[in-house]
Amino acid sequence: MEKRRVVVTGIGTVNPIGLNAAETWANARAGVCGIGPITRFDTTNFKVKLAGEVKNFDPETVIDRREAKKMARFTQMAVAAADEAMKDSGLSIEKDDPALERCGIILSSGIGSLPTIEEEHSRGLAKGFERVSPFFIPMVIPNMAAAQIAIRTGFKGICTCPVTACAGGTNAVGDAFHRIRDGYEDVMLAGGTEGCVSELAIGGFSSMKALTTCTDPDAASVPFDARRSGFVLGEGSGILVLEELEHAKARGAKIYAEMVGYGANCDAYHMTAPAPHGAGGAACMTLALNDAGIRPEDVDYINAHGTSTKMNDSCETEAIKTAFGDWAYKLCVSSTKSRTGPLLGGAGGVEAVLTALAVRDGFVPATIHYEQPDPELDLDYVPNVGREKPLRYAMSNSLGFGGHNACIVLKKWEG
């Protein structure tokens, strides 16, 4: 059976540098940073002071007030991003249309709602645990963002939630791509969401020495820079509408890019550390290239995982060299996490949105805050200033705790 072609026809996002796709892309091109002092709780007794928070987000611009109160923040942001993506795609299907059974949702969240768990646990201690909110469980479970979007859109195909830490959003997009390519659905909403900038999350990541204690927003998230000292926790959501090509063409849809490849594997090595020399990440990139049927030298840009930790950035650089050989020195590698910090399950979705826009516009967003090169990291990290560059193919990498690796490949749409 011939594999069907899949295109991106809609995008939506809420993240630290934008409350929609247009604002996000303008700020990404301009090098705007969304990292700043934590405002969601008092950090007086915390060593960690910074996060990539979403500022000025009002869920009631999209969601009825009573319904919004039943949703945790990660779900609210996902619903807003999905609403934007659907409107952007121009896709409209009546609620009783049988076509809805061929429309699905794959949306990742790594954690769900830690803030709600914290709030309701405190309430339980104070008033008794049978007095916690009746909405507690449906608010915190990671799959609820996908479910709420299904309820709103009426999509009745597959509706699921990959939970693979920071690889989750890219797993969601890649799995959705394969679902359409292999004929199970015609339309998919895919991406990720996360909203857990909270005392427990910051405390947990801090105690494992994963977060930077730098207090300067311009020096905290510095991927591939010799000063890197840990990541900055971010939040947000990014969602794409993926569509079978002929289905999209039949309704005259605009097309951002074509999705052509996906790789997913596991290091099977350690709870948090990547495999030595980035072996699993290298194998995953090769899987994605093979799935796309292209050569390493066809790729012009990699949106790297690039977390600003010592180990990740070193291992990912080695992985790129292994997968791409000499071509590794001729392609652009940048980390948009220099603006947002890692968004956990939301990262792959937001970065897929940015990669689709990069391919469409022929523009590589910079790795901002890059000042001190690490002599062992010697690729072209597109330091500080974005670059106009025709992009034939672009890859987006995501590597998660537990050794989960995911890579997608997008191709410039040429009709």
Disulfide bonds with the S-S distance in Angstrom:
none
